[in-house]
């Protein structure tokens, strides 16, 4: 469907057609979002009360896949939240349950998703069948963060290995979730344009004066691995940096930010004060919701770096440029662009992944 030259020196970007073609938009659902891991929540926050059954959606308003998390003595499992009789949504709200009972016709399942009972079905032949149980989805965690996928084509353990390579020293489980700073932004642009912008620091000197004042632009680096792009921001000598252990690959360097992007729509922005999660949620071809979730470890560093204020200003600046690109792509005269071999390695890799997924 689309092709991206593997040599960044010769490659052109995805064409404007990708961001505007309704067929490409629909294909992305099955070929990209269903086949890759999606962040679904913080285990500590989801099960902080007495509830042991928790309904969620995988990308509500896009994939719109209803799921439930069930917690029992063996841990946490993930199942489809759809009755195998007539498709009714089984669990409407978080609750403490011994059994899952459909509110439409009374079909009953245990907390392992196994069919147990159905009224008025004594005469049914070859019943129950395996398809009468709830479908189980894969569920993995990185620290307290939970991920699932509809039909994953990539091993989650590969992601874990790369994340821990540099983040192993951080006590992320001790980071405090800060709902007072967390919020959702409405971006009037295609989801991939938001990711395009995130994946390069090329625009920082032109768009983000405050963020740029904290970083040494000349030292800003981009690395990419299987399904991951990592951008490293180094201090200009004035801002706070990580206290890295001696066995760390970046020991001796003044690192002030690690920006991780996991294909296709999840970001982890680590600073000396903690981490900010960004979840990019497609809604329409021209509209995207981006959820910002804050986890704070060092309140003093958060205040010094003005974590929430800097993020708010940076986000609004990003929205301005991304929305302007969204409008610009409608031009009859724009077809595709080129990549900066030095500054746009992350975007080039992203476009390769999209082309491969859709191909």
Secondary structure, DSSP 8 states (H G I E B T S, - for coil): -----S-TTT-B---HHHHH-HHHHHHHIIIIITTS-EEEEEHHHHTSSS--EEEEEESTTTT-EEEEEEEETTEEEEEE-B-TTT--B---S-B--SSEE-TTT--EE-TTS-EEE-TT-TT-SS-S-GGGS--EEEEEEETTEEEEESS--S-HHHHHHHHHHHHTTS-GGG-EE-TTT-EEEEE-S-HHHHHHHHT-STTHHHH-HHHHHHB-GGG-EEEEETTEEEEEEEB-SSS------TTSTTTTS-EEEEEEEETTTEEEEEETTEEEEEEEEEEETTEEEEEEEEEES-HHHHHHTTHHHHHHHHHHHHHHHHHHHHHHTT-TT----B--TTT-HHHHHHHHHHHHHH-
